Amino acid sequence: MDKVLDRKIKLIWDFRGPGAARTAEHYRKHLEEFIVIEELKFDITGHKHISPTHSITFMVVAEFELPEVKDILKPHRGEVYLDGF
């Protein structure tokens, strides 16, 4: 397989407002379920609280999975994922 398609891509969803932290944590559970159902290559998810009114949730997919996952889940943004970052 092409090296480029072996990259890990971090898909990110932003949540804003007073309930952002709880929403991000809850959305992560749905992403974990999606990974199992769709049998994705990686099971890397997480959430991070940026401020009291901004939190993110993320999942990591293999680049070859990106088009389908992106169409279904509609992430707000993405970036190349480097292990541990």
Phi and psi in radians as a Rosetta constraint file:
Dihedral C 1 N 2 CA 2 C 2 CIRCULARHARMONIC -1.015 0.35
Dihedral N 2 CA 2 C 2 N 3 CIRCULARHARMONIC 2.372 0.35
Dihedral C 2 N 3 CA 3 C 3 CIRCULARHARMONIC -0.968 0.35
Dihedral N 3 CA 3 C 3 N 4 CIRCULARHARMONIC -0.670 0.35
Dihedral C 3 N 4 CA 4 C 4 CIRCULARHARMONIC -1.072 0.35
Dihedral N 4 CA 4 C 4 N 5 CIRCULARHARMONIC -0.708 0.35
Dihedral C 4 N 5 CA 5 C 5 CIRCULARHARMONIC -1.315 0.35
Dihedral N 5 CA 5 C 5 N 6 CIRCULARHARMONIC -0.113 0.35
Dihedral C 5 N 6 CA 6 C 6 CIRCULARHARMONIC -1.513 0.35
Dihedral N 6 CA 6 C 6 N 7 CIRCULARHARMONIC -0.131 0.35
Dihedral C 6 N 7 CA 7 C 7 CIRCULARHARMONIC -1.130 0.35
Dihedral N 7 CA 7 C 7 N 8 CIRCULARHARMONIC 2.660 0.35
Dihedral C 7 N 8 CA 8 C 8 CIRCULARHARMONIC -1.675 0.35
Dihedral N 8 CA 8 C 8 N 9 CIRCULARHARMONIC 2.341 0.35
Dihedral C 8 N 9 CA 9 C 9 CIRCULARHARMONIC -2.031 0.35
Dihedral N 9 CA 9 C 9 N 10 CIRCULARHARMONIC 2.245 0.35
Dihedral C 9 N 10 CA 10 C 10 CIRCULARHARMONIC -1.650 0.35
Dihedral N 10 CA 10 C 10 N 11 CIRCULARHARMONIC 1.990 0.35
Dihedral C 10 N 11 CA 11 C 11 CIRCULARHARMONIC -1.630 0.35
Dihedral N 11 CA 11 C 11 N 12 CIRCULARHARMONIC 2.359 0.35
Dihedral C 11 N 12 CA 12 C 12 CIRCULARHARMONIC -2.216 0.35
Dihedral N 12 CA 12 C 12 N 13 CIRCULARHARMONIC 2.381 0.35
Dihedral C 12 N 13 CA 13 C 13 CIRCULARHARMONIC -2.058 0.35
Dihedral N 13 CA 13 C 13 N 14 CIRCULARHARMONIC 2.272 0.35
Dihedral C 13 N 14 CA 14 C 14 CIRCULARHARMONIC -1.718 0.35
Dihedral N 14 CA 14 C 14 N 15 CIRCULARHARMONIC 2.392 0.35
Dihedral C 14 N 15 CA 15 C 15 CIRCULARHARMONIC -2.189 0.35
Dihedral N 15 CA 15 C 15 N 16 CIRCULARHARMONIC 2.339 0.35
Dihedral C 15 N 16 CA 16 C 16 CIRCULARHARMONIC -2.271 0.35
Dihedral N 16 CA 16 C 16 N 17 CIRCULARHARMONIC 2.672 0.35
Dihedral C 16 N 17 CA 17 C 17 CIRCULARHARMONIC 1.977 0.35
Dihedral N 17 CA 17 C 17 N 18 CIRCULARHARMONIC 3.102 0.35
Dihedral C 17 N 18 CA 18 C 18 CIRCULARHARMONIC -1.107 0.35
Dihedral N 18 CA 18 C 18 N 19 CIRCULARHARMONIC -0.424 0.35
Dihedral C 18 N 19 CA 19 C 19 CIRCULARHARMONIC -1.742 0.35
Dihedral N 19 CA 19 C 19 N 20 CIRCULARHARMONIC 0.237 0.35
Dihedral C 19 N 20 CA 20 C 20 CIRCULARHARMONIC -1.003 0.35
Dihedral N 20 CA 20 C 20 N 21 CIRCULARHARMONIC -0.752 0.35
Dihedral C 20 N 21 CA 21 C 21 CIRCULARHARMONIC -1.095 0.35
Dihedral N 21 CA 21 C 21 N 22 CIRCULARHARMONIC -0.843 0.35
Dihedral C 21 N 22 CA 22 C 22 CIRCULARHARMONIC -1.151 0.35
Dihedral N 22 CA 22 C 22 N 23 CIRCULARHARMONIC -0.680 0.35
Dihedral C 22 N 23 CA 23 C 23 CIRCULARHARMONIC -1.123 0.35
Dihedral N 23 CA 23 C 23 N 24 CIRCULARHARMONIC -0.772 0.35
Dihedral C 23 N 24 CA 24 C 24 CIRCULARHARMONIC -1.085 0.35
Dihedral N 24 CA 24 C 24 N 25 CIRCULARHARMONIC -0.767 0.35
Dihedral C 24 N 25 CA 25 C 25 CIRCULARHARMONIC -1.097 0.35
Dihedral N 25 CA 25 C 25 N 26 CIRCULARHARMONIC -0.725 0.35
Dihedral C 25 N 26 CA 26 C 26 CIRCULARHARMONIC -1.172 0.35
Dihedral N 26 CA 26 C 26 N 27 CIRCULARHARMONIC -0.745 0.35
Dihedral C 26 N 27 CA 27 C 27 CIRCULARHARMONIC -1.090 0.35
Dihedral N 27 CA 27 C 27 N 28 CIRCULARHARMONIC -0.589 0.35
Dihedral C 27 N 28 CA 28 C 28 CIRCULARHARMONIC -1.016 0.35
Dihedral N 28 CA 28 C 28 N 29 CIRCULARHARMONIC -0.674 0.35
Dihedral C 28 N 29 CA 29 C 29 CIRCULARHARMONIC -1.067 0.35
Dihedral N 29 CA 29 C 29 N 30 CIRCULARHARMONIC -0.708 0.35
Dihedral C 29 N 30 CA 30 C 30 CIRCULARHARMONIC -1.147 0.35
Dihedral N 30 CA 30 C 30 N 31 CIRCULARHARMONIC -0.665 0.35
Dihedral C 30 N 31 CA 31 C 31 CIRCULARHARMONIC -1.119 0.35
Dihedral N 31 CA 31 C 31 N 32 CIRCULARHARMONIC -0.712 0.35
Dihedral C 31 N 32 CA 32 C 32 CIRCULARHARMONIC -1.080 0.35
Dihedral N 32 CA 32 C 32 N 33 CIRCULARHARMONIC -0.709 0.35
Dihedral C 32 N 33 CA 33 C 33 CIRCULARHARMONIC -1.118 0.35
Dihedral N 33 CA 33 C 33 N 34 CIRCULARHARMONIC -0.747 0.35
Dihedral C 33 N 34 CA 34 C 34 CIRCULARHARMONIC -1.053 0.35
Dihedral N 34 CA 34 C 34 N 35 CIRCULARHARMONIC -0.741 0.35
Dihedral C 34 N 35 CA 35 C 35 CIRCULARHARMONIC -1.023 0.35
Dihedral N 35 CA 35 C 35 N 36 CIRCULARHARMONIC -0.757 0.35
Dihedral C 35 N 36 CA 36 C 36 CIRCULARHARMONIC -1.189 0.35
Dihedral N 36 CA 36 C 36 N 37 CIRCULARHARMONIC -0.835 0.35
Dihedral C 36 N 37 CA 37 C 37 CIRCULARHARMONIC -1.084 0.35
Dihedral N 37 CA 37 C 37 N 38 CIRCULARHARMONIC -0.755 0.35
Dihedral C 37 N 38 CA 38 C 38 CIRCULARHARMONIC -1.516 0.35
Dihedral N 38 CA 38 C 38 N 39 CIRCULARHARMONIC -0.071 0.35
Dihedral C 38 N 39 CA 39 C 39 CIRCULARHARMONIC 0.943 0.35
Dihedral N 39 CA 39 C 39 N 40 CIRCULARHARMONIC 0.894 0.35
Dihedral C 39 N 40 CA 40 C 40 CIRCULARHARMONIC -1.255 0.35
Dihedral N 40 CA 40 C 40 N 41 CIRCULARHARMONIC 2.785 0.35
Dihedral C 40 N 41 CA 41 C 41 CIRCULARHARMONIC -1.151 0.35
Dihedral N 41 CA 41 C 41 N 42 CIRCULARHARMONIC -0.674 0.35
Dihedral C 41 N 42 CA 42 C 42 CIRCULARHARMONIC -2.014 0.35
Dihedral N 42 CA 42 C 42 N 43 CIRCULARHARMONIC 2.663 0.35
Dihedral C 42 N 43 CA 43 C 43 CIRCULARHARMONIC -2.115 0.35
Dihedral N 43 CA 43 C 43 N 44 CIRCULARHARMONIC 0.838 0.35
Dihedral C 43 N 44 CA 44 C 44 CIRCULARHARMONIC -1.761 0.35
Dihedral N 44 CA 44 C 44 N 45 CIRCULARHARMONIC 2.064 0.35
Dihedral C 44 N 45 CA 45 C 45 CIRCULARHARMONIC -2.410 0.35
Dihedral N 45 CA 45 C 45 N 46 CIRCULARHARMONIC 2.951 0.35
Dihedral C 45 N 46 CA 46 C 46 CIRCULARHARMONIC -3.107 0.35
Dihedral N 46 CA 46 C 46 N 47 CIRCULARHARMONIC 3.022 0.35
Dihedral C 46 N 47 CA 47 C 47 CIRCULARHARMONIC -2.494 0.35
Dihedral N 47 CA 47 C 47 N 48 CIRCULARHARMONIC 2.731 0.35
Dihedral C 47 N 48 CA 48 C 48 CIRCULARHARMONIC -2.547 0.35
Dihedral N 48 CA 48 C 48 N 49 CIRCULARHARMONIC 2.384 0.35
Dihedral C 48 N 49 CA 49 C 49 CIRCULARHARMONIC -1.679 0.35
Dihedral N 49 CA 49 C 49 N 50 CIRCULARHARMONIC 1.968 0.35
Dihedral C 49 N 50 CA 50 C 50 CIRCULARHARMONIC -1.410 0.35
Dihedral N 50 CA 50 C 50 N 51 CIRCULARHARMONIC -0.762 0.35
Dihedral C 50 N 51 CA 51 C 51 CIRCULARHARMONIC -2.686 0.35
Dihedral N 51 CA 51 C 51 N 52 CIRCULARHARMONIC 3.084 0.35
Dihedral C 51 N 52 CA 52 C 52 CIRCULARHARMONIC -1.052 0.35
Dihedral N 52 CA 52 C 52 N 53 CIRCULARHARMONIC -0.343 0.35
Dihedral C 52 N 53 CA 53 C 53 CIRCULARHARMONIC -2.141 0.35
Dihedral N 53 CA 53 C 53 N 54 CIRCULARHARMONIC 0.293 0.35
Dihedral C 53 N 54 CA 54 C 54 CIRCULARHARMONIC -2.548 0.35
Dihedral N 54 CA 54 C 54 N 55 CIRCULARHARMONIC 2.107 0.35
Dihedral C 54 N 55 CA 55 C 55 CIRCULARHARMONIC -2.351 0.35
Dihedral N 55 CA 55 C 55 N 56 CIRCULARHARMONIC 2.737 0.35
Dihedral C 55 N 56 CA 56 C 56 CIRCULARHARMONIC -2.197 0.35
Dihedral N 56 CA 56 C 56 N 57 CIRCULARHARMONIC 2.718 0.35
Dihedral C 56 N 57 CA 57 C 57 CIRCULARHARMONIC -2.191 0.35
Dihedral N 57 CA 57 C 57 N 58 CIRCULARHARMONIC 2.533 0.35
Dihedral C 57 N 58 CA 58 C 58 CIRCULARHARMONIC -2.478 0.35
Dihedral N 58 CA 58 C 58 N 59 CIRCULARHARMONIC 2.788 0.35
Dihedral C 58 N 59 CA 59 C 59 CIRCULARHARMONIC -2.468 0.35
Dihedral N 59 CA 59 C 59 N 60 CIRCULARHARMONIC 2.690 0.35
Dihedral C 59 N 60 CA 60 C 60 CIRCULARHARMONIC -1.953 0.35
Dihedral N 60 CA 60 C 60 N 61 CIRCULARHARMONIC 2.290 0.35
Dihedral C 60 N 61 CA 61 C 61 CIRCULARHARMONIC -2.197 0.35
Dihedral N 61 CA 61 C 61 N 62 CIRCULARHARMONIC 2.761 0.35
Dihedral C 61 N 62 CA 62 C 62 CIRCULARHARMONIC -1.274 0.35
Dihedral N 62 CA 62 C 62 N 63 CIRCULARHARMONIC 2.531 0.35
Dihedral C 62 N 63 CA 63 C 63 CIRCULARHARMONIC -1.005 0.35
Dihedral N 63 CA 63 C 63 N 64 CIRCULARHARMONIC -0.590 0.35
Dihedral C 63 N 64 CA 64 C 64 CIRCULARHARMONIC -1.190 0.35
Dihedral N 64 CA 64 C 64 N 65 CIRCULARHARMONIC -0.348 0.35
Dihedral C 64 N 65 CA 65 C 65 CIRCULARHARMONIC -1.522 0.35
Dihedral N 65 CA 65 C 65 N 66 CIRCULARHARMONIC -0.238 0.35
Dihedral C 65 N 66 CA 66 C 66 CIRCULARHARMONIC -0.952 0.35
Dihedral N 66 CA 66 C 66 N 67 CIRCULARHARMONIC -0.886 0.35
Dihedral C 66 N 67 CA 67 C 67 CIRCULARHARMONIC -1.001 0.35
Dihedral N 67 CA 67 C 67 N 68 CIRCULARHARMONIC -0.804 0.35
Dihedral C 67 N 68 CA 68 C 68 CIRCULARHARMONIC -1.195 0.35
Dihedral N 68 CA 68 C 68 N 69 CIRCULARHARMONIC -0.810 0.35
Dihedral C 68 N 69 CA 69 C 69 CIRCULARHARMONIC -1.114 0.35
Dihedral N 69 CA 69 C 69 N 70 CIRCULARHARMONIC -0.726 0.35
Dihedral C 69 N 70 CA 70 C 70 CIRCULARHARMONIC -1.071 0.35
Dihedral N 70 CA 70 C 70 N 71 CIRCULARHARMONIC -0.738 0.35
Dihedral C 70 N 71 CA 71 C 71 CIRCULARHARMONIC -1.141 0.35
Dihedral N 71 CA 71 C 71 N 72 CIRCULARHARMONIC -0.635 0.35
Dihedral C 71 N 72 CA 72 C 72 CIRCULARHARMONIC -1.377 0.35
Dihedral N 72 CA 72 C 72 N 73 CIRCULARHARMONIC -0.838 0.35
Dihedral C 72 N 73 CA 73 C 73 CIRCULARHARMONIC -1.685 0.35
Dihedral N 73 CA 73 C 73 N 74 CIRCULARHARMONIC -0.282 0.35
Dihedral C 73 N 74 CA 74 C 74 CIRCULARHARMONIC 0.886 0.35
Dihedral N 74 CA 74 C 74 N 75 CIRCULARHARMONIC 1.095 0.35
Dihedral C 74 N 75 CA 75 C 75 CIRCULARHARMONIC -1.125 0.35
Dihedral N 75 CA 75 C 75 N 76 CIRCULARHARMONIC 2.750 0.35
Dihedral C 75 N 76 CA 76 C 76 CIRCULARHARMONIC -1.354 0.35
Dihedral N 76 CA 76 C 76 N 77 CIRCULARHARMONIC -0.544 0.35
Dihedral C 76 N 77 CA 77 C 77 CIRCULARHARMONIC -2.854 0.35
Dihedral N 77 CA 77 C 77 N 78 CIRCULARHARMONIC 3.051 0.35
Dihedral C 77 N 78 CA 78 C 78 CIRCULARHARMONIC -2.713 0.35
Dihedral N 78 CA 78 C 78 N 79 CIRCULARHARMONIC 2.874 0.35
Dihedral C 78 N 79 CA 79 C 79 CIRCULARHARMONIC -2.741 0.35
Dihedral N 79 CA 79 C 79 N 80 CIRCULARHARMONIC 2.803 0.35
Dihedral C 79 N 80 CA 80 C 80 CIRCULARHARMONIC -1.179 0.35
Dihedral N 80 CA 80 C 80 N 81 CIRCULARHARMONIC 2.329 0.35
Dihedral C 80 N 81 CA 81 C 81 CIRCULARHARMONIC -1.664 0.35
Dihedral N 81 CA 81 C 81 N 82 CIRCULARHARMONIC 2.222 0.35
Dihedral C 81 N 82 CA 82 C 82 CIRCULARHARMONIC -1.877 0.35
Dihedral N 82 CA 82 C 82 N 83 CIRCULARHARMONIC 2.216 0.35
Dihedral C 82 N 83 CA 83 C 83 CIRCULARHARMONIC -0.833 0.35
Dihedral N 83 CA 83 C 83 N 84 CIRCULARHARMONIC 2.259 0.35
Dihedral C 83 N 84 CA 84 C 84 CIRCULARHARMONIC 1.498 0.35
Dihedral N 84 CA 84 C 84 N 85 CIRCULARHARMONIC -0.013 0.35
